[in-house]
Amino acid sequence: MPEFEVEQVSRRLALVAVISMVAGCGPWQRVGTERPAAPAATILPLFDPSAIYRSMGFVVSGPPLPFVASLGFLAGPTPDSTLAAFGLSLANHSLTFRRSDSGFVAHYRVEVTLRADTASVRRVGRDATVRVRSFQETLRADESIVFQEWVTLPPGVYGVKVVVEDRDGPAVGRQEIVDTVPRFQGQALGGPIAVYEGGGRENVGERPVLLVNPRATLAYGADSLRLYVETYGLPEGTRVAGRVVDADGAELWRDTITATPGLQSPEGDGPVGEGAFVVAPGVLPVGRAEFRVEAVGTSVNAVAPLLVTFSDTWVVTNFEQMVQLLRYFDPPALVAKLAAAPREERATAWQEFYKASDPVPITPENEALDEYFQRVDNANRRFQEPGAQGWQTERGEVLIMLGEPDDVQDASNQVTSTDVRYIRWGYVALRLTLYFQDEVGFGQYRLTPLSRSEFQRVLERIRRSQ
């Protein structure tokens, strides 16, 4: 079973095991990164991003071994073949790690079955090893492992089945989708394929030297977003325009490049070029979008989905959702300014918000946002009430804004002389005691009027001291 080294090439995703599953193709040894009206519809994608990735057309498996996989396409070595880039990502904490001499090690296997509408079947599978130095790294919940494969296929419609097995534990993840492998004839564009790094290829008969970004996801402010494209049958010097547009079709970013000539086509059926678009960190607002590319002066075009998040852990689908989730974030003036930004200024407004709220600018993470959404997640899991997600309840509000109480007295199962159930929270350092009452008996706990007043008073005192 081959083992593949890991090394650091990104501040956000430092440990990635990469494997090339095509026989005769040497393994990569680089690692990559780059991570209220309807409460359920609003909050669940934040903590279960699988719904978002499914809507982007990816192969997605949930617990016990969640993963996200995608396919990108380039021209193959012959006119009747297409080169498919298969990429899969999963988190360290999804695998079973065992102690080794140099730290901790995990083993997993990926099997991909591609069944064509012609009934032909292509199967590939490989084992891989992940090594990390510390126990803390085994708990990483971000996209910490990337698995990659290049496969040459005839064009057509395929059923794609992906199975991932934990070789040291019982967990298995599996999922199937239907995808179309395109045919590149005449004038065409290959890709765009989201990548972490790489230099393309010198011959259409070769496999590109690229490390794919399986989730087409960019962690805001961490790294650049790179999208690789190839041109076929277009004159040398053809300009290629790339645009990022949001769900409403509004343009968020634009650039134009000239495809570098020089790729050799083994069939001699016209010039081939390649190039990469690079979107700088912080340029795009948070949310789902599309990357649209076209050859200038022609009708040749291609489209790929992408997602911008402000954390490798938390995922939101659009700007409005993000503003909703930030309702308890301090200082409120920053959130109000962000919410008021016109659509065409949202990218700039988010960049300003991110910088203004970051307590440690020298690190790639925004520690304040990470802590805030950890509290949101905690509240959502613990304080679900009828008709409301946990983060939207009053207990959730207090937990998010003040953190864990020092003392809790839960009398929710006790009936007092007034038939009112209550829960008491105490914050010693803040000299604050809060009472939540369930006056109607349906598990809906509200701050008493006096507690609400005391809560607001303490918040104001905290804000004045900041």
N, C-alpha and C positions, 0 to 999 in steps of 0.2 A: 504494500500500500504506500503510494508516494506521499511524502510530507512536503509541505510548502511553507517557506519562511514568511514571517510577517515583519514589516518595518513601518516606520511612521512617515507619512507624506502629507498629513493634514492635522490641523489643530483640533478639529471636531471628531474625526474618526481615525484614531491612531492605529487600531489593530484590525487588519482585514486579511483573511486568508483567501487567496485567489487561485483558481485552478482552471486550466484549459482542457476541455474534455475531448478534443479532437486528436485522434491518433497521429503521432508524428509532429505535433505542435508543442513546442516547449512550454513549460508552465510559466506563468507570470510570477515574478518575485518582487513585484511592487505592491503596495497596498493603497487603498483609496478611501475617499470620504465624500465627503461633501455629503439631514440627519435634521326669549320668554313666552312668546305666544305659543310656541310648540316646543316645550323643553326637551323632549326626547330627540327631536330632529336637530335641535341646536347643539346639545352637549355631547351626545354619544359619539360622533365622529372624532371629537377631541381625544377620547380615551380608547377608541377602537377605530383607528385609521383605515382598517381593511375596507370599509365601505367606500372610502374615497378612492383607494387604489383600484378597486373593482370597477368603479365608474370611469376610471382612466383606461380601462381595457386590459389590465394586468392580470396575471395569474396569482391569486391570493388564497392563502390557507390560514385558518385561524388556529387557536390552541388545539392540541397541546404543543404543537411545534409550528408556530406561525412563520410564514415567509411571504415574500413578494417577488415575483418573477416577471420578466417582460421579454419581448422579441423585437429586434430592429432588423432592417433589411438593406442590403447592398447588392450590387450586381455580382453574379457568380462568374466563374471562369469561362462559361459558354453562354450563348444567348438563351438557352433553355434551362439555365440554372440560376438560383438565387442564393446568396450567402446570408444566412440568418445568424444574428448575434443574440445568443441566449444569455441573460444575466439573472442571477437570483441573489437575494440578500436576506439575511436573518440575523438575529441578535445573539450575542454570546449566552445570555441567560436562558435561551431556549434549549441549550445543549447540556449534557451531563459532563462536567469536568472532573478529572481525577488528578491527584497530585503526582508530579513527576520530578525527576532530579533537577530540572531547570525551572520549575514552577507548576503549571497546571496544563493538562492536555485534554482535548475532546476530539472525538472522531464522528464523522457523519457521512452519509451517502446520498447522492442525488441521482435520480433516474428520470430521464425525459423520454416520453413516447410520443412520436408524431405520426398520426394515422391520416393518410391522404384520402380525399374523396374517391380516389381510384382504388382504394383498399390497400395500397402499398403502405408499409410500416417502416419507420426508422426509430431505432432505440439506441440510446446512449446512456451510460452510467459510469460513475467513478466514485471512489472513496476519497475523502480528504481529511486532513488533520489540522486542528487549530491549537496553537501553543500561546499561552500568555504567562506573564511573570508573576502576577499577584492574584490573590483570591478576589480582590475588588474588581479586577478586570473580568472575571467570570460572570459578574452580575450586571454587566453593561446591558442596557435595554434599548440602545440605539442600533442603527444599521451597522453592525460591527464586523460582519462577515459577507464577503462578496464572492460568488461562484460564477464562473464565466465559461461559455462554450461557443465555438463557431461551427456551424453545420451547413453543408451545401445541400440544397433541396430543389426539386423541380417546382416551378410555380403551381399554385393551386390552393384549395381550401383544406385545412388540416384541423383535426382534433388534437389538441396539445394536452397531454397529461403529465403532471410533475409530481414526483413523490420524493420526500426528504425523510431520511431515517436517522435517528440518533443511535449510533452504533454502540454506545455505552449505557443506554437507557431505553425505556419502552416507548418514548414519544415518536410519533410519526405524523407528518403533515402531507396532505395530498389535495390536489385540485385539478380541474380540467376546464379548458375553454376551447372555443373554435376561433381560429385566426386564418387570415388569408395571406399567403406568401405571394407577393407581386411579381410580375414579369417586367424586366427593364429592357425595353426595346426602343429604338430610335432616340429621340431627345427625352431625357428623363433625369430625375434627381433621386439619389440614394440617400436614405435617412429621412430626416435628421435623427441622429442617435445621441442621446445624452451620455456623456463620458466624463470620467474623472481626469484622465490624462491619456497621452499617446500621440504618435506621429503619423497615423494612417498607414498607407502601404505604397509600394513602388510599382506593383503589377496587379492587375485585376485577378490574376490567377493565384495571388497570395492572400493570406488572411491578414487583416489590418493589425497593427500594433496599437491596440486601444484597450483601455480598461473601462468597461461600460458602467453607467450609473443606473442600476436596474429599476429604481423607483422614480427616475427623472425628477429627483427632489433636491432642492437647494436649501440649506439651512441659512437663514437670513444673517448677513453680516459675517459669515465664516469664510466662504470660498467663492470663487467665480463659478458660474454655470457655463459649461462647455457643450456645444452641440456640433457634432461632426456631420458633414454632408459631402456627397460626391456628385459630379455632373457627368452625364453620358450623352455623347452625340452633339454637344453644344460647342460652338466655336471657342477657340482659345481666347482668353481675356473676357469671357462672359462674366458679367457682374451678377452676383446672387444676393438678393435682398432677404433679410430675416426680420420678422416682427413678432413680438409677444403681445397677445391680446387677452383680455380677461373674458369672463363668462358672458358678458354683455356685448362683446365685440369691440370694446374700447381699446385703443392701442396704448400699450404701456412702455414699449421700448422698440427701437428700430436701429438697424445697422446694415451696411452693405459691404460685401467682401468680393474679391476676385478669386475664383477658384484657381488653385495652382495647377498648371498643366504638367504633364510629364508621366502620368500613369500610363502604362502600356496595356492595351487590350490584346489578349492572345488571339482574338478573332480578327483584329484589324478593322473593326466596324465603326471607327470614329474616335475622336479625341475623348479622353477621360480626365477630369480634374477633381481636386479635392480641396477642402477648406474647413475651417472651424470658426463658429461664432463664439464669442466670449462675452458673457454678461457679467459686469463687475458686481461685487458684493454690495448689497444695500440699494441697488437701483430699482428692483421690482418690489411692489408691496406684497404683503403676505396673502396667500390664497392660491387657488388653482387657476391655471391659464393654459394657453396653447402657444406653441412656437410654429409660426407659419413661414415657409421659405418658398421663394419663387425665383426663377431665372429672369432677370430684367429683360423686357422686350419680348417675352414669350408667354405662353399659357402654362408652362411647365411649373408645377408646384408640388409641395408635400407638407404634411402637418404632423406634429407630435405633441402629446400632452406633457405638461410639467407642473410642478407644485413647489411653491415657496413657503417654508415654515419658519417660525422664529426659534425653533428648538428641534433637536433630533427626536425628542420624546413627544411633544405636543403638536397636533396637527389640526389646522382649521381650514375651511374651504374657501372663505371669502373675507373681505375686509369688514363687512357689517357684523359677521359672526365674531370676529376677533374683538371688535369694539364692545360687543355685548359681554363677552367673557371678561373684559377688563373693568367691569363696572365698579369693583371694589378696590381697584389698584390705586395706590397713593403715589404722588399727589393727584387728586382728581382733576386739577387744572390741566395736567398733561393729557389725560384721557379726553377731556372735553375738547381740547385743541385738536387732537387726533380725529375725534368723531366729526368735527365741523369742517374738516378738510374737503374741498371739492374733489370730485373724482380724478381730475387731471393732476391734482397735487398730492394724491395719496401716497405715492412712493416717497416723495420728499418728506411729507409729514411723518410717515412711519420711520424714516431714517432719523429724523430729528427726535422723535419719541424714543427710539431705541437708544440713541446716544445719551439723551438727557436722563434716562432712567437707569442707565448702566452704572452700578456703583464701583466697578473695577474695569475701567476701559482697556487696560493692557491685556486682559484675557479675552478670548473669542466669545465666551458665553456672556449672557446678561444674567448675572446671578439673582438680581431682584425678580426678573420675570420667571426664572426657573423655580425659585422658592414660591412665588405667588401661585404658579400653576400646580405645583406639588400640593399646595394647600387646597386648591380647587378640586384636584383629583381626590384628596383625602375626604373633603366634605361631601363630594358626590357619592363616594362609596359608603359613607357612614350615616348620612342624614336624609336619605330618601323619604319623602312624605307623599301622601296622596295628592296627585296633581302637580307635583313639583320635583325637579331634580334636587339632589342634596345640596349642591352649591347655591341653589336659589332659595333655600330655606333660611330662616333667621339664625338658626344654629350654624349653618354653613357660612353665612355672612360674618358672624362673630369669629369663627375659626379662621377664616381667610384673612380677616383684618387684624386680629390680635394673636393668632396662633393658638397652640394648645393651652387649655386652662391648667392651673396648678392643682386644682382640687375640683372634683365632680361629685355631687350628691344626686343620685338618680332615684327619684320617687315616682317614676312614671307608672309603676305597677301598684302604687299605694293610693288609696282614696282617702282624702282628707275630709274634715267635717263639711267643707264646702264643695265636695265632689269634684275637685280640680286636681288633676295630676300635674306635677311640676318636676323640673330639673334645675339644679343650682350649679353654676360655674363660678369658681373663684380664681382671681388673678392677684397673687400676693404682691408682686412688685408694683402693680398698677393701683393697688388698694381698691380693687373693684370686685363686687359680687353681683352676678346677674341671675335672674330667675326667668326660666322659660315655662309657660303654662299651656296646657292642652285643655282649653275651656269647653270644647265641644265633644271631646272624647274620641276623636278620629285620628289621633296621632299627629296633629298639626300643632307644633309648639311655637308659641309666639313670646317675644320679650314682653314682660309686664311694662306698663307705661313708665313706671319709675326706673326700671332697668334700661329701657330704651333711652331715657333721658341721661342716665349715668354713662351708658355706652357712648353716646354722642359727645358727652363732656370729656371723656377720656380720649376719644379720637381727636378732638380739637386740641387737647393738651399735647398729644403726641405730635401732631402736625406742626404746632407752633415751635416745638423743640427741634424739628428737623432742619 
